Amino acid sequence: MQVRACVLVGRTPADHVVGLLGRLGVQDAVCVPGDDLAAGLTALAGEARRGQRLVVTTSDLLAAGAAVGQLVDDPAVRTGLLVAPGAATGHAVRAQQRRVVSAGSEQHDVSRPTGSSLGALVVGVADGPAAAEAWDAMAGLARSGGWAGDVLDHAAVALVRRQVEVVAVAPIGPATRSGDTADRAPVERQLAGLDGERVLLERANRPDDGFYSTFVLRRLSKPVTAAALRLGLSPNQVSLLSLAVGLAAAALFWVASGWAVALGAVLLQVSIVVDCVDGEVARYTRRFSDLGAWLDASTDRVKEYAVYAGLAAGAGRTGTDLWLLAAVVMTMQTTRHMWDYDFQRVQRVRETWVPARALDVRDDGGVRDAGAALELSARLSERPWVGWAKKVVHMPIGERWLLISVAVVVGGPRWALLGLLALGLLALLYSSAGKVLRCRRWRHPREQSAHWLLDPQLDLGPIADRRHPDGPSLAGAYGWAVPGLLRVLEMGTVLVVTAWLLPHHAQWAFAWLFVVAFHHYDTLYRALAGRRPPRWLVWSGLGVDGRTALVVVAAALGATALKSLYGVGSALLLVLFVVVASAQWVGDLQRQEGR
């Protein structure tokens, strides 16, 4: 895609910015007036109408190429602003959930700023017409009111107040926006001695990693990522390698001898280190795709639940039946994931909704009260040790897999699964309390409810499917909880009837739940990509209502019928949900990416 760069004339030469953009492959750099606000905004509006991805920078921007590259070449950033987090230094911005919800200029104030604009803005092709209209309107006000000020700051204000979604992108490496020689000199020295390779690897980090991932796994993964890049491995190839190592760890847990369990614990850690690498390679090379995201996420779940199976099977070889416990842990973890994924996406949509606001009003409407409990939590989280402790309590994947590796060696499979269950339930209660406190204060409009994400996950079959995608239950404040509650209903029913009729043959229930859980994750990842499984696929699998009814009927017929259902049904659902559904989804994604 061709990109145009508009470099605004400022108090310093623009040679650094022009050279930086050129190294990023930005073509057709042009200048627009920086000393005449109305003229500069009008010129920007004209550039936005050209139907190309537009990069706007100030001439006094000083940053590493990797920092600006986050805006220019990241497909996850359609329209974005480079923002330095922390105290504002004259170009105030407030961001929530990585979205700019208020921007400041000489004529516009920002309530409780969270950072400063560094003078780099990108506008996606789809947002070009809206940006042009907003900038023309701001130019008209500047002309009639005799306004003066920074062109880029006013451009950002216009986008935010006209409800164009602007992503706040934090810079990697040193950066400043200043024409003062004294301010620029230390940054120039840092940039001169900067290791570009190191900056790019830092850029490959995820900003939301847990404690163990940040301080252990990411440090171990960096050399592996460098090796993968030298070998030319793709992110998807790395994901499959991580899957193979994880499944090998699960097989060693099944062997159950001392050396096998210890080696399995080591391989489990190797698997999660390699799992970090696929994302780092993708972010380093900017090779993103919906297919890669689906493969990474789905293989994570297959590995983790295969490890649960390996632990239960290994315990069975020593005379201990842990299959029902493993199935309970899998159900709990699946429910947690559904609530976490759905809440995070719904929260971002609902809490970052910005009401339209007049361009000639100075204030931004203020900041909504989050409530005393959440305000206190936010203030406490500003202390690093509190923030990291809260991440540990959430039990992300790194902490879970560390628990498995240590507990299985020290105490055996039972302690590993019991530890996962106990700490997982604690995390579930803690995170659910925070979710309820937060969503009680939501005052979002109906069209900003994100019900489009939740509706495909209802997974209703021929019995209950009546197709109401805009149902009020999903648009309400607690709509995010509905898919997870359906998982509790379906998977919980299986657990109850199995504990009643087949307590010593729960491996068949685990197999059934394993395949069903994969189907629900597959549906979730499709929904996150803005898609839904075809109706024939959902109905062929009977939907959550049909499968639950089938389990209840089989249970009413007795243990033999239930065991037969689990055995035959798991095999049939495996073909449908894993083989057929995956082939359909991968083919659909490949056709989409090929267009």
Disulfide bonds with the S-S distance in Angstrom:
none
